[in-house]
Amino acid sequence: MRALPLAAYTKRDGALNLASKLPRYCLPPDLGPKMYLGFGALTPEGRFVRASTSERHAAGTGLHVDIADAVNILCHIEPLRAPSWAPRSGAGGLGGPVGTEDDGGTQDGAAGGPSKGWLLGEGQTGGAVWDIWHADDAETICAFLNRVAAEKGLPLPAHPIHDQTFYINARLRKRLKEEGVVGWRFVQRLGDAVFIPCGCPHQVLNLRSCIKVAMDFVSPEHIARCLAHTEQFRLLPRGHGRRQDTLSTKSVLLHTVAHALRTAGVYVAPGYALGPPPTLVGGEVEYSVEYIAAERMKGNKLEYNVKWLGYEEWTWEPARHLKNTKALLEWQAKKQQNLTVPEEWVWPVEGEGIEVEVAVSEDTPPAWVGAEVLVVLVDGTFQARIVLPDGSDQWEDWFSWKEEGKDWRRRAQQPTAEGAASCLASESTHSNATHADSSSKSVPTTTSQERTEGFGVDQGPVDQGGGPPVPGAPPPPAGWKWLHEGETIEVEVAASEDAPAVWVTAEVLIALIDGSFQARIVLPDGSDQWDDWFSWQEEGSDWRRRAKREAPEEAPEGFRYATCPRLETDEDYRKLVGRKVLVAHERKKNLEPNWYMGRIKLFGVSAAWKKTCPSANFIIKYSKTETGNALDGDSAIELATHNYGVDEWWLLLDPLLPEE
Ligand SMILES: O=C(O)CCC(=O)C(=O)O
């Protein structure tokens, strides 16, 4: 791997390999190296072997595209050898079910003039014949192969390239050329490195038995194609072998942007920052824990918030990752000391301004700088964001009630509500919570009910932020199903005082051990989003779990699931009219949550329909016979690529062909 050409791109930590920008807390994508053990297809007489299906597959790789860029090196070749099985005279049986390399090889560009023995000649020195087409030709090739399949009476493939069942032989290449699509055909010899840009359809035929080693990478030039292919793979039908995001493309992109901003001197939240590389201990990658800052229950598992040495970031780690560490012992000792928060202590609340003591460098004396409380935990610890007064840096750190007056202190004067019109609501709620009379009981005086009202759930998306958890709130009863971070739920929201409340989806951001949690609510039309806190007691009233919506394994009788077509222009959308769909419905008064079949009736919906579904763009017609009497008539819905899929909202159906 040290000898890879263009190391800046191809090496795992290459500066131009965007996959290298993923921080260590992300699951690394599988970039290889991978090995292709190829079986030689050519006999010394220049014929193709007749072989079993599995041997034919080993003799090459059918037409496909890869989700990343790749470099492929031919490391070993075997001499041409007469096979123990019968050689096929003239025609050969290579490739997938449609194409076969049946003319002994025709060089592209040779205008139909087959150069007899060309492959044999190449077979003396070469290992494998490659065909690569330009990524821009992929769509034309797809359409072409669909036609070829139809001509042969074969069922339409889910995707003619991603299925990897075609080999484009000389005859098909000639037809493709007549349609203006010409690829590159070349022979890979021992030691040759072939670069395959992401998105380029390619196929390989091994002339001799050989070993190739390939490594994937993500070049800045092709990240857009990687994203487009991730999306194409996502839209493939359930069970399709390529329906995976093996590259974590969006994470790669996100961290690349964060890396670029950071390099340019722009502040990037610590979660996106890269730190120094880890050390290798006994062959295992190890990072050093600087200290533990907090703990929480995630589901029924204990997790610690860890500050990593050399990184400006914390991550939540399962307890088992910290077994026997000094940091854990220190944390447990600290917890012991911190255990009881004094009754009279005034709890800080999320969003509150405090001051913390900071020394900007070793030579400067410590100074008090402003900080904002981010998360408060029930043990009296809290996380705060510290911003240097000149704006040159900001970071997050944890503090405890014990450190008040030493490491942090309350602001002498809280900012007045008049100063920040846009924050009026949250300021006033904060003052409910923080300005409890310090002579009386000092825990925040808001109840979870007050919190909810104060932050606008049920009253519309007017306020940003949300109240903190309430220390001492009763924990959920045994058997209550804990929410986990990242889970999707639904919360009740009214867009204005007159509008009826509707359920919209929200994502759980932080789940605390008292059963309260913070969720991010995003309006369906994308016009607004905000975070809010909920408690376990509010389940069923202010929030509910999302009904499970996994499409049935089998499409309705007489149909099969189709791949989502490109949906970009109005024309693309209009083409859907008349097609059958399976649509997920949530529980309604007389309707069981289920997937129901309907027909796409109309593209474009009236304002009246928009009231029932603001993002709707289609009308679906349901019939009693097709929905088991559950639905009848028209319904508005948004049909788009982002909500297409077996665990999303809709799936297209194609009627089965007679032979399927
Ligand atoms: O060598 C082969 O059989 C296939 C190689 C290939 O398709 C790749 O590296 O992407």
The ligand as an SDF file (V2000), in Angstrom:
LIG
                    3D

 10  9  0  0  0  0  0  0  0  0999 V2000
  -10.6580   -6.7310  -11.4840 O   0  0  0  0  0  0  0  0  0  0  0  0
  -11.8780   -6.9150  -11.4860 C   0  0  0  0  0  0  0  0  0  0  0  0
  -12.3920   -8.0150  -11.7360 O   0  0  0  0  0  0  0  0  0  0  0  0
  -12.8140   -5.7880  -11.2010 C   0  0  0  0  0  0  0  0  0  0  0  0
  -12.1490   -4.5520  -10.7220 C   0  0  0  0  0  0  0  0  0  0  0  0
  -13.1260   -3.4630  -10.5110 C   0  0  0  0  0  0  0  0  0  0  0  0
  -14.1950   -3.4220  -11.0370 O   0  0  0  0  0  0  0  0  0  0  0  0
  -12.8060   -2.3720   -9.5840 C   0  0  0  0  0  0  0  0  0  0  0  0
  -11.7090   -2.3130   -9.0340 O   0  0  0  0  0  0  0  0  0  0  0  0
  -13.7160   -1.5340   -9.3740 O   0  0  0  0  0  0  0  0  0  0  0  0
  1  2  2  0
  2  3  1  0
  2  4  1  0
  4  5  1  0
  5  6  1  0
  6  7  2  0
  6  8  1  0
  8  9  2  0
  8 10  1  0
M  END
$$$$
